[in-house]
Amino acid sequence: MPVSIFTALAIYFVIWWIVLFAVLPWGVHSQHESGEMTPGTDPGAPVLTHLRRKLVWTTIVATVVFSAWFVVYAYRLITFDQLASWLGMTN
C-alpha cells in the first residue's frame, strides 16, 4: 500500500515541527547567563537565537527521521503485530 504524496508531506510536516521544538533550545544562552541585560526584558530571554541555523538543522534532522520512517514503512520492516508485541499489547 503506497503512501500518497499528501500523506507523506503531512507526516514530514509533523516530524519537522516536533524536531523544531527539540532543536530550539540548542545553544541558547539567556541574558542572565551572559550578563547582557537589556532593560525591560525578561532575564531568561535569549541573547542570540541563531534561528536560521536552527531551521537548517531542523530540516536536516527531520529529513533523516522522515527517511528512516519511509524506509521502515515502504519495506514493511516493522509490522503492527511486532509493534504491538514490543509494546506489550498482545493477547
C-alpha positions as CSV (number, residue, x, y, z in Angstrom):
1,M,0.0,0.0,0.0
2,P,1.9,3.1,-1.2
3,V,1.6,6.3,0.7
4,S,0.2,9.3,-1.1
5,I,2.3,12.4,-1.6
6,F,-0.1,14.4,0.5
7,T,0.2,11.9,3.4
8,A,3.9,11.9,3.1
9,L,4.0,15.7,3.2
10,A,1.7,15.8,6.2
11,I,3.9,13.3,8.1
12,Y,7.1,15.3,7.1
13,F,5.4,18.5,8.4
14,V,4.5,16.9,11.7
15,I,8.0,15.5,12.1
16,W,9.6,18.8,11.2
17,W,7.6,20.7,13.9
18,I,8.4,18.1,16.5
19,V,12.1,18.3,15.7
20,L,11.9,22.1,15.6
21,F,10.8,22.2,19.3
22,A,13.6,19.8,20.1
23,V,16.2,21.9,18.4
24,L,15.1,25.3,19.6
25,P,16.9,25.1,23.0
26,W,20.2,24.1,21.4
27,G,22.9,26.6,22.3
28,V,20.6,29.2,23.8
29,H,22.1,31.4,26.5
30,S,19.8,33.7,28.5
31,Q,20.6,37.3,29.2
32,H,21.1,36.4,32.9
33,E,23.7,33.7,31.9
34,S,25.6,36.0,29.6
35,G,25.4,39.1,31.8
36,E,24.0,41.3,28.9
37,M,20.7,42.5,30.4
38,T,18.5,44.7,28.3
39,P,16.2,47.0,30.3
40,G,12.6,45.9,30.2
41,T,13.2,42.3,29.1
42,D,12.9,39.1,31.0
43,P,16.3,37.8,32.4
44,G,15.5,34.4,30.7
45,A,15.2,35.9,27.3
46,P,17.8,34.6,24.8
47,V,20.7,36.8,23.8
48,L,21.1,35.3,20.3
49,T,18.7,32.7,19.0
50,H,20.6,31.7,15.8
51,L,17.2,30.9,14.3
52,R,18.3,30.4,10.7
53,R,20.9,27.8,11.8
54,K,18.3,26.0,13.8
55,L,15.9,26.0,10.9
56,V,18.6,24.4,8.7
57,W,19.3,21.8,11.4
58,T,15.6,21.1,11.9
59,T,15.3,20.4,8.2
60,I,18.3,18.1,8.2
61,V,17.2,16.1,11.2
62,A,13.6,15.9,10.1
63,T,14.6,14.7,6.7
64,V,16.7,11.9,8.3
65,V,13.9,10.9,10.6
66,F,11.3,11.0,7.8
67,S,13.6,9.0,5.5
68,A,14.0,6.3,8.3
69,W,10.2,6.2,8.7
70,F,9.7,5.9,5.0
71,V,12.1,3.0,4.6
72,V,10.5,1.2,7.6
73,Y,7.1,1.8,6.1
74,A,7.8,1.1,2.5
75,Y,9.7,-2.2,3.1
76,R,7.5,-3.3,6.0
77,L,10.5,-3.7,8.3
78,I,8.2,-3.4,11.3
79,T,4.6,-4.7,11.3
80,F,1.8,-3.7,13.5
81,D,1.8,-7.1,15.2
82,Q,5.5,-6.7,16.0
83,L,4.9,-3.2,17.3
84,A,2.0,-4.4,19.5
85,S,4.2,-7.2,20.8
86,W,7.0,-4.8,21.7
87,L,4.6,-2.5,23.5
88,G,3.1,-5.4,25.4
89,M,-0.3,-5.2,23.8
90,T,-0.7,-8.8,22.6
91,N,-3.5,-11.0,23.8
